[in-house]
Amino acid sequence: MDLAEWYAAGRWVALLDYIDMLPSACRLNEAIANDKEYAAHLASLPKSESEWAPRVSEFGLTEHLLRDLLHEVRNLKQVTVAAAGGRPSEEKPFPAPRTEIERAIEDADRQWAESFVGQFGFSAEDI
């Protein structure tokens, strides 16, 4: 594949799709992160309500195992603090990729819960 040919042919959508598929740890993303104008633009945007999660395409077996290992180390830290008589802080788990499948399951669970509590006269806001 010759990107210069794509540029000369005006295949902008293909180029943008290719750029979007680059891994997060690449030189292009480093250059974008160090661009002052782009940083100012990002700083002016409103904060996102959703929590960050890694992309599914960048979360393979190695990342999954490292996430599990991190959680176990954090659990050992909590046990050590508790054994020494302290009060361990609540550890927030490292996020895993979020997919539309998980969101659809959460929505279905929420709808079921709303219909269930509705049978007893409660409203959806009571959940």
Buried (B, 14 or more C-beta within 10 A) or exposed (E): EEEEEBEEEEBEEEBEEEEEEEEEEEEEEEEEEEEEEEEEEEEEEEEEEEEEBBEEEEBEEEBEEEBEEEEEEBEEEBEEEEEEEEEBEEEEEBEBBBEEEEEEEEEEEEEEEBEEBEEEEEEEEEE
